[in-house]
């Protein structure tokens, strides 16, 4: 599903990852973090594709909202668990969306 976002500007966090072969418990934690993120002030939306290369994109009102999400206590536990058990590698990119457009048929 494509996230519904407000008119720019807003911010995007792009989380790209490569998982280890044994990812037991990953999907449950990913779903829990998605639900928890929705409760955070400044949250605007989420999109994800988790196959060979995982790409999760979350949308935020401002940089302060992103900082607060990164420091959320449950999210900190998920980050540490991911580093120890699920990810071979990951990269996080944060960008300001200045323009967007859409097509719907």
C-alpha positions, 0 to 999 in steps of 0.5 A: 500500500502506498502511504498517504502523505501531506503536501511537502515538505516532510521527511523520509527515513529509508531503511535498507537491509540484508537479513541473515538466513535465520530470521526467527521472530523478525516478522513479528518484531517488524509488525510491532515496530510499524504499529508502535511508529504509528503512535509516535508524534510526527508519524506520517506513513510507512511502506515496506518491501521485505524480500532478498533486500529489505526496504522500509520507508517511513515518513515524518513531519520533521527531524525532531520526530525522527530523533524521538522515534530512534530513541523510543525505548521499545525501538531501541530494543528492536534495533539491538535485537536486529543487529545481534540476530537478524541483519547482516548489514543495513543502511539508514538514509534520512532525506527531506521531501521537497516535491512529490506527485502521484498517479492513480488509475 
